[in-house]
């Protein structure tokens, strides 16, 4: 499994969102991005993770950070998830898991004692220039936002010379 580290170029992607619109990494050039991968829309852990991102959006936006969630779900399932929880940010359909592969977020996982291939819950902070600022593999749903905030704060301190 390929893993991304701080300083690596974030792999480009172009996927359909919950509204059938194409969303690409390059659309966020000049802004930072919290990009996270979740196994399946409208499941308990994925709901907890996505709602925490939703709740953090005002704070993230004030820091110049956008948010995008990616799962193997089709756009219609992503739309139902968005509507049910009023998420309000792009949920991208990576149905062939090519983007998850590129980010190292697809691999062998164990759930309920069964091993299978699937999404490894992961989160990335991508800087305004398209480079990985931080990567979190096997992140807990409730840790996605706090870890991202910490990485963003540390980057801000480094930029200010603190």
Phi, psi and omega in degrees: 000128176282131176240148180262144180235161177307136181097338178293148172291131177289131179299133178294150174212159172211109184228163176276139177269188184295345179257006181081012179267143178284130177234129181238156175304320182299340177297339184258008179305131181094353176232153172277161186218132167265113183245123180227149179250132179228148187294316185200135179298144173062035170249160188306308182294319181291326176293315179301314181296310184293322178292327177292323176294315178305313183294334181271353185305315180302316179294314180299315180300321180295338177267003181079026182247127174265170179227143177217133174251145181227133174213171178283359181295151176285160182307321181298321178290324177296320180296316178299319178297313180300313182294318183298322185246009179048054185289311171078020174219164185297131172244116189258144182263107178253065190295334179260006179055024179293321180289318177301319177302312183298329181268358182076021183257015176235129179178194181286132179220155179241127177222128179055038177080001179250137178260134179206172174270139179180189179291132170262113185306119186217157177219147182223142168253122180251130183282175185298339179265003177089019178251149179291122176270323179204149176226139181227106178264147182055039181285142175285146181308317183284349181263350184303305184292312180301319179294318179297315179301318180297316180296320180294317179296317179296321179294321178296322177293320180295321180293327182274357178084012180284000000 
